[in-house]
Amino acid sequence: MDAPTERHCYKPTLRWNPKVEDYFIKAYGSDHFACISEALTFPSCYSCIRVNTLKSTSDAIIEKLSAILQESGQHYVIDNMNQSDANGEYIIDCEHKDHVKESNVPLNSYDSDKAALVLSESAQTGQITKCQLPGLDYVVFVKGSGPHTINYGCAHDKLPKEVIVSRKCAEAVLRGAQVYVPGVLACSAHVEKGDTVAVSVAVEQPVQDGGWGIGMTRGTVLQGLQTDPYFFERNGLYIGQGTTMMSRAQMFRVPKGIAVDLHDRVFKLPSFHDVLEGEIFLQNLPSIITAHALDPQPGERILDMCAAPGGKTTAIAILMKDKGEVVAVDRSHNKVLDIQKLAAEMGLNCIRTYKLDALKAVLQRSESSDVCISPSVAQVELDIDCTTRTNCSNEKATETTCAGKVDMQQSIWRPRNGPGRNNCMGGRVEKSDGFSPNSFDRVLLDAPCSALGLRPRLFTGEETIESLRNHAKYQRRMFDQAVQLVRPGGVIVYSTCTINPGENEALVRYVLDTYKFLTLALQHPRIGGPGLVGSCELPDGCIEEWLRSGEEELVQRFDPSSPLDTIGFFVAKFNVGSKDA
Ligand SMILES: C[S@@+](CC[C@H](N)C(=O)[O-])C[C@H]1O[C@@H](n2cnc3c(N)ncnc32)[C@H](O)[C@@H]1O
């Protein structure tokens, strides 16, 4: 067999909107941005698992996972998970991270040395390791490997049979998933069950109207010729080789199932789909650290403003030992059901879920009375809001003012057999009209964002300067609601999974300039890097202000090209002073 070709390899290049690319180059410098852009196309080389400490322990989970991995015959590199380099910096051993050293991204001076030390200790235990950072021993890492070079068996006159998958499918496959039927876009002719196929991905290309698109009909027959759709565009976009689980005809006839068993992968990452349900949750390290930074205490009342699917909600509830109240809201009905399902799986009772637009999270009061009235006075919604109050262990005085009217409504609407798990009636999604001002001890705003930190990403061209600005406006309006809902003396944590400074440092600037009673707070643990200081001129001439000197060490910016090898993420924590000042 011939050696792998330039075509049959994994060397993707991210396509950015040119103005967005210019903006990021101004923000990061061209070398650093090139590293970030490259890192985004790779998955992290380890899986991060949060253990539900109310049901199990890290040691028990490590034992169970080892047994599961051994049984499933999944092949992993069983060498050092993490190691410190000569400077004592925290390096996760990963073959594709060569560019990390070139990028010279500084690790922050806070906990990075400690992280290096404790994580290098954990390296000695092998493939599955417990996080040694103080307070984070409920986090377990499982190492993967890659990128691997795959020999697709190309000879001069013979090309492999092929399957092309959608970008979303490929991004999931790079994280360890299988190739499922709905993700398959095209396949070679005469493919039968059991054939060996090379799998590549079709990434959006510029189209005539100036946008981006996939000009391929699902079910396209590939001839192995240069006239095949996306032939040249797929150079360097091969993600693995596998065995078909069904014929070509079936792939485009059946609605579901595994289409290709991808046994030779560019990245080998363990798949924990449906494994140890309720005992563990697969979660990015920065997300775990965000819940930790909020520092929720048992008995407190916490608001998670954009909560679905509930990763951080459940992390918060566990940190509170399931004591107190975590109010988890999301604007999507189905996503609220996801939070309920996760809370039930994890056996958490302190979580109450609501469908609510976070932009309208502050309850409106009627001018003529002290009674809380929603703009759309829906009876069932009033009842629901008050069900929470009657069950709440740490009600706030402001909320008891509704009691008279509430009792009446409850007698009409309360279901006979009472509320079920998490006070959700039989999986129903309850609507909320909002919450009283100053009624939460802590608020988490894990804002919807451009998600330009998620990994792996094979396309980013859809974001424009305008769309980035719209995300930022939306986040500010949400933050305005958070400020009203948190009590004086409370805490707000803001986070995003984007590398866009406009949604991160610029939000912090807006907050500190607008609300003088908010101050940036120290976060524990702090292993992310410093924030960006200064300002940047946008293409339309507007100046975007970021952090001021001294503020940068108070936020955590997780750089995807840094040795921590996480997704791109940002966390800011604010202490809330007296609102009268
Ligand atoms: C970044 S995700 C949250 C992830 C979640 N915190 C977790 O850790 O599992 C953002 C969420 O915000 C929700 N969202 C977007 N706009 C919203 C709005 N106006 N009100 C409430 N939720 C909203 C989306 O439905 C999405 O589930």
The ligand as a Gaussian input file, in Angstrom:
#p B3LYP/6-31G(d) Opt

LIG

0 1
 C      -24.582000      28.295000      26.679000
 S      -26.115000      27.486000      26.725000
 C      -26.275000      27.116000      28.411000
 C      -25.528000      25.871000      28.861000
 C      -25.849000      25.507000      30.278000
 N      -25.603000      26.606000      31.193000
 C      -25.083000      24.291000      30.737000
 O      -24.013000      24.456000      31.352000
 O      -25.530000      23.176000      30.530000
 C      -27.193000      28.834000      26.516000
 C      -28.651000      28.518000      26.760000
 O      -29.335000      29.773000      26.760000
 C      -30.644000      29.545000      26.333000
 N      -31.205000      30.861000      25.970000
 C      -30.965000      31.628000      24.882000
 N      -31.662000      32.769000      24.951000
 C      -32.360000      32.725000      26.112000
 C      -33.278000      33.607000      26.741000
 N      -33.621000      34.779000      26.193000
 N      -33.807000      33.243000      27.922000
 C      -33.480000      32.056000      28.496000
 N      -32.632000      31.184000      27.944000
 C      -32.070000      31.510000      26.760000
 C      -30.491000      28.564000      25.187000
 O      -31.699000      27.855000      24.977000
 C      -29.347000      27.669000      25.708000
 O      -29.878000      26.520000      26.291000

